[in-house]
Amino acid sequence: MLFKSSYPPYDPTDKSGVRSQLFFRNAALRYETVLKRWPVIITGVIDQLYQECHTLSLASQNPDTKKQEYEAKIAEGRGIIERISKLKYGMARDHPLEPIDEDGEPHVDTYNKELARLAEISRNTWYTAPWLYAEYRFLRSLFVQTDNWNDYDPFLAQKIKTFKQSGSSIFQIATTMYELENEKSVFTTTKIAVLFKEMIQMCLWGNATDLSLLTHLSQADMEHLQSVGKDAQQARQQYILRDDQDKVWEHVKTLKDGRIDFVLDNSGFELFTDLVFADFLVTFTPYASTVYFHPKDIPWFVSDVTPSDFKDTFEFLLDPSFFNTSADTAHTPNFGHLKHMVSRWRNYVDQGIFKLSVPIETPLGGGGTEGASFWSTPWPYWNMESLAPKIFQTLKLSNLVIFKGDLNYRKLTGDARWPAWTPFAEAIGPLAGSFPLLSLRTNKADVVTGLERRKAELLDASGEKWRVDGRYALISFLNSKGF
């Protein structure tokens, strides 16, 4: 059964089953994800918590410490480990998902009402629940209900570890930007057009380093994914299955001191490439003068950008000891180029040229701040105007909204199993034409739209996992008229 939609608005009282059709997915792929991919991620969280508790246990033996406070935190940590282990056990055996407790953070009622509705249609187990729902909120709730772990990001250590391994690519890009800065006075429109497309591809393939898919990649593999040289880009051109680079360039070159918005995806290297792209637009072109960045209030699943990730990125990039490089990194030209560029970004933040959509000190969970919580709901973006009117209205002020990554693509298209040749404008429903929209996405889930039918059928017949393995990508653009 394939969903054909008139884009009904979200109605929490709807029991018709229509919304379950929106999330109809390939059962075999969902099974493989729940059985293989998620347990690896969950095991990483458990291992990290064990390490944290062990470190706390050693520290508590110091006579100068407040032993009771350490012991209380260790006890809570072990309690979280027990509940996550239970979660992993139930996941492997297709147990029903459990309601979450009232934890003081957004969307508890949303989560539990939808779970009750899924139970009525027998889709409330780990193998049957919609992905966007099952990946969502339960893990965060385990931490926020404690006294000592409520601001803990269980994926932070993994984010930092992967970011540390990106040093060579980061230095390469920083040096390129430094050289471009020395040439910008003689840039022609043709030169800017070439660079603009290179920036799009850098931003596109930066998304390939999603932590949830990197459990078996070596550092050399990562560096290959992150390389942005001309030869690498040309080699990857065949893997861009929908390529609207020319269309988006025709739109951007009409702007003057415009506003650009990034709806962010992964932290680490991908966020770095987003910042580089933003820097290029405001520093090297006349087309943009302000860039807004939209983080999530919680890490959705592993590597999503939170406000603290955004803030910490600047600190990491300015610390020569952060990357896995030699001790004299601080004195190399490459680090000098990086420091020069990131210092410019910090000035842009201070001047309001780069803006975060929420206060930069916003804690995990949002702390009651509006502006980020909608990105962490399980609903598609079709009904943004009714579910998140403030966000919708602020995006209508933008000259270009760039949705980064696979998760945002899935939410743009309702995560429905559209035929791959369905027009992108049809799949994103009433959002089409609301504002100029660019989606940069490497394929990591089976929902795909906007392809030529023949191309999609040939790929399906090839036996490749082209929809999910991150090797193929989509650059999808719609202007303010939905074309």
Beta strands, then each sheet from edge to edge (+ up, - down):
strand 1: 240-243
strand 2: 258-263
strand 3: 288-294
strand 4: 354-356
strand 5: 400-404
strand 6: 437-442
strand 7: 473-478
sheet 1: 1+ 7+ 6- 5- 2- 3- 4-
end
